[in-house]
Every structure is written in C-alpha cells, then in structure tokens.
Amino acid sequence: MPYRFWGLLDSCLAAGVDVWINTPRRPWEACGTSGMKVLVNGGLNLSELDGWWAEAYTPEVGWALGDGQEHDHDPAWDAIEANALYDLLEHEVIPEFYTVDERGIPTGWVARMRGSMAQLTPRFSGNRTVREYTEQHYLPAATAYQLRIANKGAIGRQIVEWQRSLELKWAALHFGEIKVETDGEQHHLFEVQVYLDDLKPEAVRVELYANGIDGNAAERVGMKRVRQPADASNCPVYSATVSAIRPATDYTARIIPYCDGVAIPLEAAHILWQR
C-alpha cells in the first residue's frame, strides 16, 4: 500500500476509533505508536502487554492481553490469548460501551476515556521521544565521538586494537573449576576460574547472570578477580556473593567484553557462557 494512502487511512482510523485492538506476539511489537495516536482522539487501547502498552497499561485506562512474558510461537498460548480477547470484548469492553445513563451517555466508558487521555497523553508523545533520544543517545554518542577523536584519535585506536585482540583470542577462552558454597540461608559464594590465554583480564568482564523473575530485569552481578595462580598461567579466580533467596542453580557465570566507553554488545558482541 502506498505510504501516502496508508497515512491518510491511518489518520481517519485514529480519529474515529473507539477501541484500538492490537494483538502481536510478544516481543514483536516494535513500539506501538499507532496505539499512542488514538489517545488524543479519545480512543481506548486493548493491546498485548508489549511495546509501549507494557509501560502504559493500568486497569482504569484500557485493557491488556497476555502475562507480559514471551511464549514464542506456542499455538496453545495463542489459543489462550484468543479466548482472553473474546472474553474481554464480551464481558467488559462491549457492555461498558453500551451501558448508558438516562441521558444516553456511557459514563463508565467516558470515565475510562478521560483517564486514558489525562494520564497517558502527556507521557507518550513526540516531545518525549525527541527529548529521551537526545538525552539518552544522541548527546552521549556525540560526547563519545569527541573523546575518541581527541589527541589524533588515541582512544579510538586503543578501541580498535582491543577489538582486534578479542577477535584473535576469544576462541581460546574457557572456564575452569567452579565452586559454590552457601552460607547458611543468607548467601551463595561463587568462585570461578577463567582461562584467558593471552587476553588481558582488563579486556573482559566476568559476571553472574540470572533470568529475571515476574517480568523484572535479569540479574547481573560483577565478579571480582581475587586470586592469580602462582605460575605464569593466565587463569585468575573470580568471586561474587549473591543472596540465597534464589537457588544457586539460577545463576551461571559468563564472560563478556569490557572496555571503558564502549557500548556492549553493540560494538563487541562476544559472549562465553559457563553453561
């Protein structure tokens, strides 16, 4: 469809729609600007908890599908969400739209519409997009560029040399002995031996990683270099302590590149998992 025609159709839809239904599989919602556009026209959203709606949704401003988790291409989960969509439409969305007072006004719908406009329109706008991209990305990128070209590109050359070193030596990295001790019911103490071959310890970060729980971010705990073998081998021991609230088996050690001022994994995508 030509862009000009799609833009015209989209503006008509956004201006006249009462409820905007969006049902992508998580995490394939790119952003959700279509759902944001209906806000200023009084439209309500019924959408998958993905993209902007994962941040914006509260029960008083719209309706949500899904549990905020990723289920890949599971047909059983697709069926669950399809049933949930029909259930929401039948028992909540449509009754609220057609339940009117003595003046013929759907007061519940209007209250939700006003709540959506008042709470979400100021938070999800082009102004916020430009401001956050500028503050969080464009200005830091400009600063990093100036640092890298200073002194005839001294830092830039160091970064290139670091990247070349990773390419040449990463394949030789591997884990050695791993020890886990639990201090009563308070902490897990991890010790991991890492064989770095000819790579400098400063060129990498060793950390413990655990998947997030209940939609929270993944847990990442940096490990400190605590011992170096007496011989000349480059296989230091790294250590970290984590809370015993989670089982020790939730955590796995990994090695990722590290260089001050470099965006990981954008500029160096290597990674080595212990398991």
N, C-alpha and C positions, 0 to 999 in steps of 0.2 A: 504494500500500500504506500503511495507517495507520502512523504513526510508532511507536505502542506495539507493534504486531505486528512491525514491522521490527526494533525494538530487541531484542525477545525472540528472534527468529530469529537476529539477528546475534550475540547473546551465546552462543547454542548453537553456532553455526558456529565462532566464535573459540575456544571452549573445546575443541572436538573435532577441529579440522582438523589434519592432519599437514603439509601444504604449502599455502601460500596463493598462488594464481596470480593475478597482476594484470597485464593487458596493455593499458593505454591507449596511445593515440598520444601521444608526447611533443610538446608540453608540457602536455597536458590532464589530467595527474594533479594534482588540487587540492592534496593534501598527502600522504595515504597513511596516515591514522590507522587504517584497517582492518588494514593490514599491521603497524602498531605493536602493535595489541591482541593479535595472536596470539603475540607474543614471550613474554609471561609465562606462556602456556599450553604453551610448548614447540614451537609451530608454526614452520615454516621458510618463508621467502619465496622465491618465484620471480617476479620482477617486472621491469617495464620500468625502465631507468635514468632515472627521473624522480621528482619529488617527494622524499620522504624517502629513498627507496632509492638515489638518486644520491649521497647523502651517506653512507648506512649500509653499502652493499654492499662486502664483501670476499669472496674465493672461499671462505674457510673458514666463513662463516656463512649462505650461501644461494647462489642462482643469479640471474643477470642476463640480461635481454634487451636488445638494441639496442646502439648505439655511443655513446650519450649525446648524439647530435645530433638536430636536428629535420628531419623529412622530409616535413612537410605531409601530404597525402593521397595519397601516391605508392603505387599498387597494387603496383608491383614491390617496394617496400620492405616492404609488408605481407606479401607472399609470402615474402620473405627471413626476416622475423621469425617467421612461422608455421612455416616449416621449422626455424628455430632452436629454437623451443619444443618441437616434436615430437622433435627430436634430443636436447635436454636431458632430456626425460622418458624417452625410450627408453634412452639410453646412460649417464645419470648419476643422475637422481632415482629412478627405479623400481628399477634394480639396487642402489643404495645402501640403499634401504628394505628390500629383501627379502634382502640378503646378511647372514646371521646367523652367529653363532659356535655352538659346541657347546651353549651354554645357550639358544639361540634368540633372542639379543639382537643387533639390528643395530648393532654397535659403531660403524661409521662414521657412521651416522645420529645415534646418540646423542651422539657427539663433536661433530658439527656443531650439533646442537640445544643442547648445553651451551654451546658457543662463542657461539651466537646470543644465548642468554639472558644470559650473563655479560657480553658485550661491548656489546650493543645496549640491553638493558632499562634500564640506568642512564642512557643518553644520550638516549633517546626516551621522554619521559613527560610527564604533565600538569604536573608540577612545573617541568620545563624550559620548557614552553610559557608558563606564567604568569610565570615569572621573566624570560624573554627579552622577552616582550611588555611587561612592566612596565618593565624597564631600558632597552630599546631604543626603545620607542614611547610608552607612557603617561606616564612621567616626563618625557621630553624635550618631549612635547606640552604637559604642564601647565606646564613652565618657559617654553616659548614663549608660551603664553597669558598668563601673568603679565607677561612683558615687553611684550606688545602692548597690554595694558590699562593699563599704568603711565602716569602723567602724563596722565590723561584720554584714553588711547588714542592717544598721539602716534605711536608706532611703527606701530600698526595703521592710522592714517590715511595714513602715508607709504607703506605697502604697498599700500593701495587706490589711491592716486594713481599709484604705479608700475605697477600692473596696468592702470589706465585708459590710461596712456601707451603701454603695449605694444599694447593693443587698437587705439589710434588710429594708431600709427606703424609697426607691424611690417610691414605690406604694402609699405612703401617701401624696406625694407632689401634690399640686394643686394651681390653680390661684384663686385669689380673685377679688376685684374690679379693673377695668381698666379705666383710664381716658385719653382722648386725647384732647388736646387743640391746635388750630392753631393760631400762632402769625402773624396776617395779612396774607401775602402771602409768608412769609420767612421760617417759621419753624413749625414743628409739635412737640409738647411736649407730651411724653408718660409717664404715671405713672402706675405702675403695682404692685399690692400687691401679694406677694407669700407666701403661707403657706408651710413651710419647715419641719413641725413636729419636729422631734428630730435631723434632719440633720443640721450640722453646715453650716452657709452661705458661709464659705470659701471653702466648698466642691463642690460648683456648680458655674456656670456662667449663668447669666440671660442676654439675648440679644434680640434685634430686628432683624428679618430676612425678607428679600425681595428677590424674584427671580431676577436673572439677566435680563437685557434688551438688545436686539440686540446682543446676544451671549456673553455679558460681564459676569463676575463672579457675583455670588449672593452677595447682600449687607448684611453685618453683623455689627451691632452696639452694643457694650457692654453697658449694663445698670448699673448705679451706685446705690449702696444702700444709700438712702437719709434719710430714717426715720425708726425708730423702735417703735412699739407700746409701750405705757406706761405700759401696763400689761406684764405679763410674757410670753405671747404667742410668738411663733417664726414665725411671719408673717411680715417681713420687706417690705417696699415700695421701689421699684426700679424706676429709672428715666433715660430717654435718650431723646435727641433732634436730629431730623433729618431734612434735607432740605425739604421744601414743594414743590419742583419740582415734586415729585411723590405724588399721593394721599395717605392719611394716611391708607386707606384700603389695600394698597400694603404690609404693614408691619404686622407681627404678632410676639408676644413675644414667647420665648421658653426658656427652661431650659436644660442645658447640664452639664455633669460632668466637674469638674476642679480640677486639681492637678498639681503643678509645675513639669515639666519634663516628664509628661505622655502624650502619643500620643492618642488624641481623634479623632475619635471614636474607634481606633484600640484596645485600652486597656480598654475602658469603653464605651459601645455603647448605654447607656440610653439616652433618649430624651423625653421631655414633651412639647407639643405644646399647646399654649393658645387656638388656634382654627385651 
